[in-house]
Amino acid sequence: MRGQLSAEMLILIVVVLAIVGIAAVQLMSTAKETGQSMQNQTGRINTMTAEAMKSREGEACVMDDDCTEGLTCESYRCY
């Protein structure tokens, strides 16, 4: 009877595969949530950096977007 699997061995293999499957699903879920959180934080940091780098009145600029709110870019200066 060599080469035959017992019922207990089959049950054990099924249980181990189920545990591995559950762990894989949990890891994928956690990785997805972490990725989304990192993406949100990166967007927030980019927005904060862009706002911090805006020019004040009299400072250099290229476009209106380079000046703080309410100012416009004229002759490469914010007014």
mmCIF file of the N, C-alpha and C atoms, coordinates in Angstrom:
data_MODEL
# 
_entry.id   MODEL 
# 
loop_
_atom_site.group_PDB 
_atom_site.id 
_atom_site.type_symbol 
_atom_site.label_atom_id 
_atom_site.label_alt_id 
_atom_site.label_comp_id 
_atom_site.label_asym_id 
_atom_site.label_entity_id 
_atom_site.label_seq_id 
_atom_site.pdbx_PDB_ins_code 
_atom_site.Cartn_x 
_atom_site.Cartn_y 
_atom_site.Cartn_z 
_atom_site.occupancy 
_atom_site.B_iso_or_equiv 
_atom_site.pdbx_formal_charge 
_atom_site.auth_seq_id 
_atom_site.auth_comp_id 
_atom_site.auth_asym_id 
_atom_site.auth_atom_id 
_atom_site.pdbx_PDB_model_num 
ATOM 1   N N  . MET A 1 1  ? 0.813  -1.190 0.000   1.00 0.00 ? 1  MET A N  1 
ATOM 2   C CA . MET A 1 1  ? 0.000  0.000  0.000   1.00 0.00 ? 1  MET A CA 1 
ATOM 3   C C  . MET A 1 1  ? 0.862  1.261  0.000   1.00 0.00 ? 1  MET A C  1 
ATOM 4   N N  . ARG A 1 2  ? 2.071  1.154  -0.491  1.00 0.00 ? 2  ARG A N  1 
ATOM 5   C CA . ARG A 1 2  ? 2.901  2.346  -0.607  1.00 0.00 ? 2  ARG A CA 1 
ATOM 6   C C  . ARG A 1 2  ? 2.353  3.220  -1.726  1.00 0.00 ? 2  ARG A C  1 
ATOM 7   N N  . GLY A 1 3  ? 2.513  4.542  -1.551  1.00 0.00 ? 3  GLY A N  1 
ATOM 8   C CA . GLY A 1 3  ? 2.060  5.458  -2.583  1.00 0.00 ? 3  GLY A CA 1 
ATOM 9   C C  . GLY A 1 3  ? 0.622  5.889  -2.425  1.00 0.00 ? 3  GLY A C  1 
ATOM 10  N N  . GLN A 1 4  ? -0.075 5.355  -1.483  1.00 0.00 ? 4  GLN A N  1 
ATOM 11  C CA . GLN A 1 4  ? -1.454 5.777  -1.263  1.00 0.00 ? 4  GLN A CA 1 
ATOM 12  C C  . GLN A 1 4  ? -1.503 6.799  -0.137  1.00 0.00 ? 4  GLN A C  1 
ATOM 13  N N  . LEU A 1 5  ? -2.401 7.767  -0.272  1.00 0.00 ? 5  LEU A N  1 
ATOM 14  C CA . LEU A 1 5  ? -2.587 8.767  0.766   1.00 0.00 ? 5  LEU A CA 1 
ATOM 15  C C  . LEU A 1 5  ? -3.751 8.361  1.653   1.00 0.00 ? 5  LEU A C  1 
ATOM 16  N N  . SER A 1 6  ? -3.562 8.517  2.924   1.00 0.00 ? 6  SER A N  1 
ATOM 17  C CA . SER A 1 6  ? -4.655 8.200  3.843   1.00 0.00 ? 6  SER A CA 1 
ATOM 18  C C  . SER A 1 6  ? -5.622 9.386  3.895   1.00 0.00 ? 6  SER A C  1 
ATOM 19  N N  . ALA A 1 7  ? -6.783 9.120  4.405   1.00 0.00 ? 7  ALA A N  1 
ATOM 20  C CA . ALA A 1 7  ? -7.796 10.167 4.527   1.00 0.00 ? 7  ALA A CA 1 
ATOM 21  C C  . ALA A 1 7  ? -7.303 11.289 5.426   1.00 0.00 ? 7  ALA A C  1 
ATOM 22  N N  . GLU A 1 8  ? -6.584 10.924 6.491   1.00 0.00 ? 8  GLU A N  1 
ATOM 23  C CA . GLU A 1 8  ? -6.064 11.936 7.413   1.00 0.00 ? 8  GLU A CA 1 
ATOM 24  C C  . GLU A 1 8  ? -5.060 12.848 6.700   1.00 0.00 ? 8  GLU A C  1 
ATOM 25  N N  . MET A 1 9  ? -4.219 12.261 5.849   1.00 0.00 ? 9  MET A N  1 
ATOM 26  C CA . MET A 1 9  ? -3.225 13.050 5.127   1.00 0.00 ? 9  MET A CA 1 
ATOM 27  C C  . MET A 1 9  ? -3.913 13.998 4.149   1.00 0.00 ? 9  MET A C  1 
ATOM 28  N N  . LEU A 1 10 ? -4.956 13.547 3.474   1.00 0.00 ? 10 LEU A N  1 
ATOM 29  C CA . LEU A 1 10 ? -5.697 14.407 2.552   1.00 0.00 ? 10 LEU A CA 1 
ATOM 30  C C  . LEU A 1 10 ? -6.365 15.568 3.287   1.00 0.00 ? 10 LEU A C  1 
ATOM 31  N N  . ILE A 1 11 ? -6.954 15.268 4.442   1.00 0.00 ? 11 ILE A N  1 
ATOM 32  C CA . ILE A 1 11 ? -7.588 16.306 5.247   1.00 0.00 ? 11 ILE A CA 1 
ATOM 33  C C  . ILE A 1 11 ? -6.545 17.332 5.696   1.00 0.00 ? 11 ILE A C  1 
ATOM 34  N N  . LEU A 1 12 ? -5.385 16.865 6.112   1.00 0.00 ? 12 LEU A N  1 
ATOM 35  C CA . LEU A 1 12 ? -4.312 17.754 6.549   1.00 0.00 ? 12 LEU A CA 1 
ATOM 36  C C  . LEU A 1 12 ? -3.844 18.657 5.398   1.00 0.00 ? 12 LEU A C  1 
ATOM 37  N N  . ILE A 1 13 ? -3.701 18.099 4.210   1.00 0.00 ? 13 ILE A N  1 
ATOM 38  C CA . ILE A 1 13 ? -3.285 18.886 3.044   1.00 0.00 ? 13 ILE A CA 1 
ATOM 39  C C  . ILE A 1 13 ? -4.332 19.953 2.728   1.00 0.00 ? 13 ILE A C  1 
ATOM 40  N N  . VAL A 1 14 ? -5.613 19.601 2.774   1.00 0.00 ? 14 VAL A N  1 
ATOM 41  C CA . VAL A 1 14 ? -6.685 20.553 2.493   1.00 0.00 ? 14 VAL A CA 1 
ATOM 42  C C  . VAL A 1 14 ? -6.683 21.680 3.529   1.00 0.00 ? 14 VAL A C  1 
ATOM 43  N N  . VAL A 1 15 ? -6.504 21.356 4.795   1.00 0.00 ? 15 VAL A N  1 
ATOM 44  C CA . VAL A 1 15 ? -6.480 22.365 5.864   1.00 0.00 ? 15 VAL A CA 1 
ATOM 45  C C  . VAL A 1 15 ? -5.299 23.310 5.670   1.00 0.00 ? 15 VAL A C  1 
ATOM 46  N N  . VAL A 1 16 ? -4.134 22.766 5.370   1.00 0.00 ? 16 VAL A N  1 
ATOM 47  C CA . VAL A 1 16 ? -2.942 23.606 5.165   1.00 0.00 ? 16 VAL A CA 1 
ATOM 48  C C  . VAL A 1 16 ? -3.153 24.536 3.975   1.00 0.00 ? 16 VAL A C  1 
ATOM 49  N N  . LEU A 1 17 ? -3.689 24.011 2.868   1.00 0.00 ? 17 LEU A N  1 
ATOM 50  C CA . LEU A 1 17 ? -3.947 24.855 1.703   1.00 0.00 ? 17 LEU A CA 1 
ATOM 51  C C  . LEU A 1 17 ? -4.977 25.943 2.010   1.00 0.00 ? 17 LEU A C  1 
ATOM 52  N N  . ALA A 1 18 ? -5.981 25.628 2.803   1.00 0.00 ? 18 ALA A N  1 
ATOM 53  C CA . ALA A 1 18 ? -6.986 26.628 3.178   1.00 0.00 ? 18 ALA A CA 1 
ATOM 54  C C  . ALA A 1 18 ? -6.354 27.736 4.015   1.00 0.00 ? 18 ALA A C  1 
ATOM 55  N N  . ILE A 1 19 ? -5.499 27.364 4.948   1.00 0.00 ? 19 ILE A N  1 
ATOM 56  C CA . ILE A 1 19 ? -4.822 28.364 5.785   1.00 0.00 ? 19 ILE A CA 1 
ATOM 57  C C  . ILE A 1 19 ? -3.927 29.260 4.928   1.00 0.00 ? 19 ILE A C  1 
ATOM 58  N N  . VAL A 1 20 ? -3.201 28.662 4.012   1.00 0.00 ? 20 VAL A N  1 
ATOM 59  C CA . VAL A 1 20 ? -2.339 29.444 3.114   1.00 0.00 ? 20 VAL A CA 1 
ATOM 60  C C  . VAL A 1 20 ? -3.193 30.387 2.265   1.00 0.00 ? 20 VAL A C  1 
ATOM 61  N N  . GLY A 1 21 ? -4.311 29.923 1.775   1.00 0.00 ? 21 GLY A N  1 
ATOM 62  C CA . GLY A 1 21 ? -5.202 30.764 0.972   1.00 0.00 ? 21 GLY A CA 1 
ATOM 63  C C  . GLY A 1 21 ? -5.754 31.938 1.760   1.00 0.00 ? 21 GLY A C  1 
ATOM 64  N N  . ILE A 1 22 ? -6.186 31.680 2.981   1.00 0.00 ? 22 ILE A N  1 
ATOM 65  C CA . ILE A 1 22 ? -6.712 32.746 3.836   1.00 0.00 ? 22 ILE A CA 1 
ATOM 66  C C  . ILE A 1 22 ? -5.623 33.777 4.129   1.00 0.00 ? 22 ILE A C  1 
ATOM 67  N N  . ALA A 1 23 ? -4.423 33.306 4.432   1.00 0.00 ? 23 ALA A N  1 
ATOM 68  C CA . ALA A 1 23 ? -3.309 34.224 4.716   1.00 0.00 ? 23 ALA A CA 1 
ATOM 69  C C  . ALA A 1 23 ? -2.988 35.076 3.483   1.00 0.00 ? 23 ALA A C  1 
ATOM 70  N N  . ALA A 1 24 ? -3.018 34.475 2.305   1.00 0.00 ? 24 ALA A N  1 
ATOM 71  C CA . ALA A 1 24 ? -2.731 35.216 1.076   1.00 0.00 ? 24 ALA A CA 1 
ATOM 72  C C  . ALA A 1 24 ? -3.770 36.306 0.832   1.00 0.00 ? 24 ALA A C  1 
ATOM 73  N N  . VAL A 1 25 ? -5.033 35.996 1.048   1.00 0.00 ? 25 VAL A N  1 
ATOM 74  C CA . VAL A 1 25 ? -6.103 36.986 0.870   1.00 0.00 ? 25 VAL A CA 1 
ATOM 75  C C  . VAL A 1 25 ? -5.921 38.140 1.850   1.00 0.00 ? 25 VAL A C  1 
ATOM 76  N N  . GLN A 1 26 ? -5.602 37.831 3.096   1.00 0.00 ? 26 GLN A N  1 
ATOM 77  C CA . GLN A 1 26 ? -5.389 38.874 4.099   1.00 0.00 ? 26 GLN A CA 1 
ATOM 78  C C  . GLN A 1 26 ? -4.198 39.761 3.740   1.00 0.00 ? 26 GLN A C  1 
ATOM 79  N N  . LEU A 1 27 ? -3.120 39.154 3.278   1.00 0.00 ? 27 LEU A N  1 
ATOM 80  C CA . LEU A 1 27 ? -1.937 39.924 2.894   1.00 0.00 ? 27 LEU A CA 1 
ATOM 81  C C  . LEU A 1 27 ? -2.233 40.833 1.703   1.00 0.00 ? 27 LEU A C  1 
ATOM 82  N N  . MET A 1 28 ? -2.966 40.344 0.731   1.00 0.00 ? 28 MET A N  1 
ATOM 83  C CA . MET A 1 28 ? -3.313 41.162 -0.433  1.00 0.00 ? 28 MET A CA 1 
ATOM 84  C C  . MET A 1 28 ? -4.205 42.334 -0.024  1.00 0.00 ? 28 MET A C  1 
ATOM 85  N N  . SER A 1 29 ? -5.136 42.091 0.867   1.00 0.00 ? 29 SER A N  1 
ATOM 86  C CA . SER A 1 29 ? -6.020 43.148 1.346   1.00 0.00 ? 29 SER A CA 1 
ATOM 87  C C  . SER A 1 29 ? -5.224 44.220 2.088   1.00 0.00 ? 29 SER A C  1 
ATOM 88  N N  . THR A 1 30 ? -4.332 43.794 2.945   1.00 0.00 ? 30 THR A N  1 
ATOM 89  C CA . THR A 1 30 ? -3.500 44.731 3.696   1.00 0.00 ? 30 THR A CA 1 
ATOM 90  C C  . THR A 1 30 ? -2.604 45.529 2.757   1.00 0.00 ? 30 THR A C  1 
ATOM 91  N N  . ALA A 1 31 ? -2.031 44.881 1.773   1.00 0.00 ? 31 ALA A N  1 
ATOM 92  C CA . ALA A 1 31 ? -1.158 45.567 0.816   1.00 0.00 ? 31 ALA A CA 1 
ATOM 93  C C  . ALA A 1 31 ? -1.937 46.608 0.017   1.00 0.00 ? 31 ALA A C  1 
ATOM 94  N N  . LYS A 1 32 ? -3.161 46.274 -0.366  1.00 0.00 ? 32 LYS A N  1 
ATOM 95  C CA . LYS A 1 32 ? -3.986 47.214 -1.122  1.00 0.00 ? 32 LYS A CA 1 
ATOM 96  C C  . LYS A 1 32 ? -4.316 48.443 -0.275  1.00 0.00 ? 32 LYS A C  1 
ATOM 97  N N  . GLU A 1 33 ? -4.707 48.242 0.982   1.00 0.00 ? 33 GLU A N  1 
ATOM 98  C CA . GLU A 1 33 ? -5.030 49.348 1.880   1.00 0.00 ? 33 GLU A CA 1 
ATOM 99  C C  . GLU A 1 33 ? -3.801 50.221 2.132   1.00 0.00 ? 33 GLU A C  1 
ATOM 100 N N  . THR A 1 34 ? -2.653 49.587 2.319   1.00 0.00 ? 34 THR A N  1 
ATOM 101 C CA . THR A 1 34 ? -1.421 50.336 2.556   1.00 0.00 ? 34 THR A CA 1 
ATOM 102 C C  . THR A 1 34 ? -1.046 51.163 1.337   1.00 0.00 ? 34 THR A C  1 
ATOM 103 N N  . GLY A 1 35 ? -1.175 50.601 0.153   1.00 0.00 ? 35 GLY A N  1 
ATOM 104 C CA . GLY A 1 35 ? -0.885 51.327 -1.075  1.00 0.00 ? 35 GLY A CA 1 
ATOM 105 C C  . GLY A 1 35 ? -1.783 52.542 -1.247  1.00 0.00 ? 35 GLY A C  1 
ATOM 106 N N  . GLN A 1 36 ? -3.065 52.381 -0.959  1.00 0.00 ? 36 GLN A N  1 
ATOM 107 C CA . GLN A 1 36 ? -4.006 53.498 -1.064  1.00 0.00 ? 36 GLN A CA 1 
ATOM 108 C C  . GLN A 1 36 ? -3.665 54.582 -0.054  1.00 0.00 ? 36 GLN A C  1 
ATOM 109 N N  . SER A 1 37 ? -3.319 54.177 1.160   1.00 0.00 ? 37 SER A N  1 
ATOM 110 C CA . SER A 1 37 ? -2.939 55.149 2.184   1.00 0.00 ? 37 SER A CA 1 
ATOM 111 C C  . SER A 1 37 ? -1.687 55.924 1.786   1.00 0.00 ? 37 SER A C  1 
ATOM 112 N N  . MET A 1 38 ? -0.708 55.225 1.236   1.00 0.00 ? 38 MET A N  1 
ATOM 113 C CA . MET A 1 38 ? 0.521  55.888 0.800   1.00 0.00 ? 38 MET A CA 1 
ATOM 114 C C  . MET A 1 38 ? 0.228  56.855 -0.343  1.00 0.00 ? 38 MET A C  1 
ATOM 115 N N  . GLN A 1 39 ? -0.653 56.471 -1.255  1.00 0.00 ? 39 GLN A N  1 
ATOM 116 C CA . GLN A 1 39 ? -1.002 57.338 -2.371  1.00 0.00 ? 39 GLN A CA 1 
ATOM 117 C C  . GLN A 1 39 ? -1.691 58.608 -1.866  1.00 0.00 ? 39 GLN A C  1 
ATOM 118 N N  . ASN A 1 40 ? -2.571 58.471 -0.902  1.00 0.00 ? 40 ASN A N  1 
ATOM 119 C CA . ASN A 1 40 ? -3.257 59.631 -0.331  1.00 0.00 ? 40 ASN A CA 1 
ATOM 120 C C  . ASN A 1 40 ? -2.265 60.565 0.360   1.00 0.00 ? 40 ASN A C  1 
ATOM 121 N N  . GLN A 1 41 ? -1.349 59.991 1.138   1.00 0.00 ? 41 GLN A N  1 
ATOM 122 C CA . GLN A 1 41 ? -0.352 60.808 1.838   1.00 0.00 ? 41 GLN A CA 1 
ATOM 123 C C  . GLN A 1 41 ? 0.576  61.515 0.856   1.00 0.00 ? 41 GLN A C  1 
ATOM 124 N N  . THR A 1 42 ? 0.962  60.838 -0.217  1.00 0.00 ? 42 THR A N  1 
ATOM 125 C CA . THR A 1 42 ? 1.829  61.446 -1.217  1.00 0.00 ? 42 THR A CA 1 
ATOM 126 C C  . THR A 1 42 ? 1.136  62.627 -1.883  1.00 0.00 ? 42 THR A C  1 
ATOM 127 N N  . GLY A 1 43 ? -0.130 62.467 -2.219  1.00 0.00 ? 43 GLY A N  1 
ATOM 128 C CA . GLY A 1 43 ? -0.895 63.565 -2.810  1.00 0.00 ? 43 GLY A CA 1 
ATOM 129 C C  . GLY A 1 43 ? -0.991 64.745 -1.869  1.00 0.00 ? 43 GLY A C  1 
ATOM 130 N N  . ARG A 1 44 ? -1.200 64.462 -0.607  1.00 0.00 ? 44 ARG A N  1 
ATOM 131 C CA . ARG A 1 44 ? -1.299 65.523 0.404   1.00 0.00 ? 44 ARG A CA 1 
ATOM 132 C C  . ARG A 1 44 ? 0.027  66.268 0.540   1.00 0.00 ? 44 ARG A C  1 
ATOM 133 N N  . ILE A 1 45 ? 1.122  65.541 0.562   1.00 0.00 ? 45 ILE A N  1 
ATOM 134 C CA . ILE A 1 45 ? 2.447  66.158 0.669   1.00 0.00 ? 45 ILE A CA 1 
ATOM 135 C C  . ILE A 1 45 ? 2.736  67.005 -0.565  1.00 0.00 ? 45 ILE A C  1 
ATOM 136 N N  . ASN A 1 46 ? 2.390  66.508 -1.750  1.00 0.00 ? 46 ASN A N  1 
ATOM 137 C CA . ASN A 1 46 ? 2.599  67.276 -2.983  1.00 0.00 ? 46 ASN A CA 1 
ATOM 138 C C  . ASN A 1 46 ? 1.815  68.583 -2.956  1.00 0.00 ? 46 ASN A C  1 
ATOM 139 N N  . THR A 1 47 ? 0.576  68.534 -2.501  1.00 0.00 ? 47 THR A N  1 
ATOM 140 C CA . THR A 1 47 ? -0.248 69.739 -2.424  1.00 0.00 ? 47 THR A CA 1 
ATOM 141 C C  . THR A 1 47 ? 0.345  70.738 -1.440  1.00 0.00 ? 47 THR A C  1 
ATOM 142 N N  . MET A 1 48 ? 0.749  70.256 -0.278  1.00 0.00 ? 48 MET A N  1 
ATOM 143 C CA . MET A 1 48 ? 1.328  71.141 0.730   1.00 0.00 ? 48 MET A CA 1 
ATOM 144 C C  . MET A 1 48 ? 2.633  71.765 0.232   1.00 0.00 ? 48 MET A C  1 
ATOM 145 N N  . THR A 1 49 ? 3.447  70.993 -0.461  1.00 0.00 ? 49 THR A N  1 
ATOM 146 C CA . THR A 1 49 ? 4.711  71.502 -0.986  1.00 0.00 ? 49 THR A CA 1 
ATOM 147 C C  . THR A 1 49 ? 4.453  72.562 -2.049  1.00 0.00 ? 49 THR A C  1 
ATOM 148 N N  . ALA A 1 50 ? 3.499  72.306 -2.928  1.00 0.00 ? 50 ALA A N  1 
ATOM 149 C CA . ALA A 1 50 ? 3.179  73.270 -3.983  1.00 0.00 ? 50 ALA A CA 1 
ATOM 150 C C  . ALA A 1 50 ? 2.695  74.586 -3.390  1.00 0.00 ? 50 ALA A C  1 
ATOM 151 N N  . GLU A 1 51 ? 1.873  74.513 -2.350  1.00 0.00 ? 51 GLU A N  1 
ATOM 152 C CA . GLU A 1 51 ? 1.382  75.732 -1.704  1.00 0.00 ? 51 GLU A CA 1 
ATOM 153 C C  . GLU A 1 51 ? 2.513  76.479 -1.000  1.00 0.00 ? 51 GLU A C  1 
ATOM 154 N N  . ALA A 1 52 ? 3.420  75.748 -0.383  1.00 0.00 ? 52 ALA A N  1 
ATOM 155 C CA . ALA A 1 52 ? 4.524  76.377 0.343   1.00 0.00 ? 52 ALA A CA 1 
ATOM 156 C C  . ALA A 1 52 ? 5.511  77.059 -0.594  1.00 0.00 ? 52 ALA A C  1 
ATOM 157 N N  . MET A 1 53 ? 5.577  76.597 -1.835  1.00 0.00 ? 53 MET A N  1 
ATOM 158 C CA . MET A 1 53 ? 6.551  77.135 -2.780  1.00 0.00 ? 53 MET A CA 1 
ATOM 159 C C  . MET A 1 53 ? 6.012  78.314 -3.592  1.00 0.00 ? 53 MET A C  1 
ATOM 160 N N  . LYS A 1 54 ? 4.777  78.714 -3.386  1.00 0.00 ? 54 LYS A N  1 
ATOM 161 C CA . LYS A 1 54 ? 4.207  79.819 -4.157  1.00 0.00 ? 54 LYS A CA 1 
ATOM 162 C C  . LYS A 1 54 ? 4.859  81.135 -3.749  1.00 0.00 ? 54 LYS A C  1 
ATOM 163 N N  . SER A 1 55 ? 5.041  81.999 -4.744  1.00 0.00 ? 55 SER A N  1 
ATOM 164 C CA . SER A 1 55 ? 5.714  83.285 -4.528  1.00 0.00 ? 55 SER A CA 1 
ATOM 165 C C  . SER A 1 55 ? 4.764  84.306 -3.914  1.00 0.00 ? 55 SER A C  1 
ATOM 166 N N  . ARG A 1 56 ? 5.330  85.177 -3.076  1.00 0.00 ? 56 ARG A N  1 
ATOM 167 C CA . ARG A 1 56 ? 4.560  86.270 -2.478  1.00 0.00 ? 56 ARG A CA 1 
ATOM 168 C C  . ARG A 1 56 ? 4.703  87.513 -3.364  1.00 0.00 ? 56 ARG A C  1 
ATOM 169 N N  . GLU A 1 57 ? 4.055  88.586 -2.960  1.00 0.00 ? 57 GLU A N  1 
ATOM 170 C CA . GLU A 1 57 ? 4.082  89.813 -3.743  1.00 0.00 ? 57 GLU A CA 1 
ATOM 171 C C  . GLU A 1 57 ? 5.513  90.302 -3.962  1.00 0.00 ? 57 GLU A C  1 
ATOM 172 N N  . GLY A 1 58 ? 5.845  90.573 -5.222  1.00 0.00 ? 58 GLY A N  1 
ATOM 173 C CA . GLY A 1 58 ? 7.163  91.074 -5.575  1.00 0.00 ? 58 GLY A CA 1 
ATOM 174 C C  . GLY A 1 58 ? 8.185  89.988 -5.866  1.00 0.00 ? 58 GLY A C  1 
ATOM 175 N N  . GLU A 1 59 ? 7.845  88.756 -5.579  1.00 0.00 ? 59 GLU A N  1 
ATOM 176 C CA . GLU A 1 59 ? 8.782  87.658 -5.828  1.00 0.00 ? 59 GLU A CA 1 
ATOM 177 C C  . GLU A 1 59 ? 8.640  87.141 -7.255  1.00 0.00 ? 59 GLU A C  1 
ATOM 178 N N  . ALA A 1 60 ? 9.624  86.373 -7.708  1.00 0.00 ? 60 ALA A N  1 
ATOM 179 C CA . ALA A 1 60 ? 9.676  85.888 -9.082  1.00 0.00 ? 60 ALA A CA 1 
ATOM 180 C C  . ALA A 1 60 ? 8.587  84.859 -9.376  1.00 0.00 ? 60 ALA A C  1 
ATOM 181 N N  . CYS A 1 61 ? 8.125  84.870 -10.648 1.00 0.00 ? 61 CYS A N  1 
ATOM 182 C CA . CYS A 1 61 ? 7.120  83.906 -11.103 1.00 0.00 ? 61 CYS A CA 1 
ATOM 183 C C  . CYS A 1 61 ? 7.231  83.745 -12.613 1.00 0.00 ? 61 CYS A C  1 
ATOM 184 N N  . VAL A 1 62 ? 6.568  82.735 -13.133 1.00 0.00 ? 62 VAL A N  1 
ATOM 185 C CA . VAL A 1 62 ? 6.484  82.520 -14.577 1.00 0.00 ? 62 VAL A CA 1 
ATOM 186 C C  . VAL A 1 62 ? 5.018  82.570 -15.014 1.00 0.00 ? 62 VAL A C  1 
ATOM 187 N N  . MET A 1 63 ? 4.132  81.985 -14.197 1.00 0.00 ? 63 MET A N  1 
ATOM 188 C CA . MET A 1 63 ? 2.698  81.955 -14.489 1.00 0.00 ? 63 MET A CA 1 
ATOM 189 C C  . MET A 1 63 ? 1.938  82.422 -13.257 1.00 0.00 ? 63 MET A C  1 
ATOM 190 N N  . ASP A 1 64 ? 0.644  82.700 -13.442 1.00 0.00 ? 64 ASP A N  1 
ATOM 191 C CA . ASP A 1 64 ? -0.192 83.114 -12.315 1.00 0.00 ? 64 ASP A CA 1 
ATOM 192 C C  . ASP A 1 64 ? -0.242 82.043 -11.234 1.00 0.00 ? 64 ASP A C  1 
ATOM 193 N N  . ASP A 1 65 ? -0.151 80.780 -11.636 1.00 0.00 ? 65 ASP A N  1 
ATOM 194 C CA . ASP A 1 65 ? -0.197 79.678 -10.670 1.00 0.00 ? 65 ASP A CA 1 
ATOM 195 C C  . ASP A 1 65 ? 0.999  79.686 -9.718  1.00 0.00 ? 65 ASP A C  1 
ATOM 196 N N  . ASP A 1 66 ? 2.070  80.377 -10.099 1.00 0.00 ? 66 ASP A N  1 
ATOM 197 C CA . ASP A 1 66 ? 3.266  80.442 -9.251  1.00 0.00 ? 66 ASP A CA 1 
ATOM 198 C C  . ASP A 1 66 ? 3.100  81.407 -8.089  1.00 0.00 ? 66 ASP A C  1 
ATOM 199 N N  . CYS A 1 67 ? 2.091  82.278 -8.152  1.00 0.00 ? 67 CYS A N  1 
ATOM 200 C CA . CYS A 1 67 ? 1.873  83.287 -7.111  1.00 0.00 ? 67 CYS A CA 1 
ATOM 201 C C  . CYS A 1 67 ? 0.868  82.780 -6.079  1.00 0.00 ? 67 CYS A C  1 
ATOM 202 N N  . THR A 1 68 ? 0.958  83.336 -4.877  1.00 0.00 ? 68 THR A N  1 
ATOM 203 C CA . THR A 1 68 ? -0.022 82.996 -3.852  1.00 0.00 ? 68 THR A CA 1 
ATOM 204 C C  . THR A 1 68 ? -1.392 83.483 -4.300  1.00 0.00 ? 68 THR A C  1 
ATOM 205 N N  . GLU A 1 69 ? -2.419 82.985 -3.671  1.00 0.00 ? 69 GLU A N  1 
ATOM 206 C CA . GLU A 1 69 ? -3.791 83.269 -4.071  1.00 0.00 ? 69 GLU A CA 1 
ATOM 207 C C  . GLU A 1 69 ? -4.074 84.770 -4.057  1.00 0.00 ? 69 GLU A C  1 
ATOM 208 N N  . GLY A 1 70 ? -4.712 85.234 -5.120  1.00 0.00 ? 70 GLY A N  1 
ATOM 209 C CA . GLY A 1 70 ? -5.085 86.637 -5.219  1.00 0.00 ? 70 GLY A CA 1 
ATOM 210 C C  . GLY A 1 70 ? -4.070 87.477 -5.974  1.00 0.00 ? 70 GLY A C  1 
ATOM 211 N N  . LEU A 1 71 ? -2.896 86.953 -6.256  1.00 0.00 ? 71 LEU A N  1 
ATOM 212 C CA . LEU A 1 71 ? -1.871 87.689 -6.990  1.00 0.00 ? 71 LEU A CA 1 
ATOM 213 C C  . LEU A 1 71 ? -1.774 87.176 -8.412  1.00 0.00 ? 71 LEU A C  1 
ATOM 214 N N  . THR A 1 72 ? -1.298 88.021 -9.326  1.00 0.00 ? 72 THR A N  1 
ATOM 215 C CA . THR A 1 72 ? -1.091 87.611 -10.702 1.00 0.00 ? 72 THR A CA 1 
ATOM 216 C C  . THR A 1 72 ? 0.381  87.832 -11.078 1.00 0.00 ? 72 THR A C  1 
ATOM 217 N N  . CYS A 1 73 ? 0.829  87.120 -12.065 1.00 0.00 ? 73 CYS A N  1 
ATOM 218 C CA . CYS A 1 73 ? 2.206  87.203 -12.524 1.00 0.00 ? 73 CYS A CA 1 
ATOM 219 C C  . CYS A 1 73 ? 2.286  88.208 -13.663 1.00 0.00 ? 73 CYS A C  1 
ATOM 220 N N  . GLU A 1 74 ? 2.988  89.306 -13.434 1.00 0.00 ? 74 GLU A N  1 
ATOM 221 C CA . GLU A 1 74 ? 3.175  90.337 -14.446 1.00 0.00 ? 74 GLU A CA 1 
ATOM 222 C C  . GLU A 1 74 ? 4.673  90.629 -14.534 1.00 0.00 ? 74 GLU A C  1 
ATOM 223 N N  . SER A 1 75 ? 5.210  90.526 -15.729 1.00 0.00 ? 75 SER A N  1 
ATOM 224 C CA . SER A 1 75 ? 6.641  90.794 -15.962 1.00 0.00 ? 75 SER A CA 1 
ATOM 225 C C  . SER A 1 75 ? 7.506  89.960 -15.027 1.00 0.00 ? 75 SER A C  1 
ATOM 226 N N  . TYR A 1 76 ? 7.111  88.697 -14.848 1.00 0.00 ? 76 TYR A N  1 
ATOM 227 C CA . TYR A 1 76 ? 7.856  87.725 -14.035 1.00 0.00 ? 76 TYR A CA 1 
ATOM 228 C C  . TYR A 1 76 ? 7.936  88.103 -12.553 1.00 0.00 ? 76 TYR A C  1 
ATOM 229 N N  . ARG A 1 77 ? 6.976  88.857 -12.065 1.00 0.00 ? 77 ARG A N  1 
ATOM 230 C CA . ARG A 1 77 ? 6.856  89.198 -10.649 1.00 0.00 ? 77 ARG A CA 1 
ATOM 231 C C  . ARG A 1 77 ? 5.397  89.051 -10.227 1.00 0.00 ? 77 ARG A C  1 
ATOM 232 N N  . CYS A 1 78 ? 5.171  88.657 -8.987  1.00 0.00 ? 78 CYS A N  1 
ATOM 233 C CA . CYS A 1 78 ? 3.802  88.519 -8.462  1.00 0.00 ? 78 CYS A CA 1 
ATOM 234 C C  . CYS A 1 78 ? 3.323  89.881 -7.942  1.00 0.00 ? 78 CYS A C  1 
ATOM 235 N N  . TYR A 1 79 ? 2.141  90.301 -8.438  1.00 0.00 ? 79 TYR A N  1 
ATOM 236 C CA . TYR A 1 79 ? 1.541  91.575 -7.996  1.00 0.00 ? 79 TYR A CA 1 
ATOM 237 C C  . TYR A 1 79 ? 0.081  91.365 -7.710  1.00 0.00 ? 79 TYR A C  1 
# 
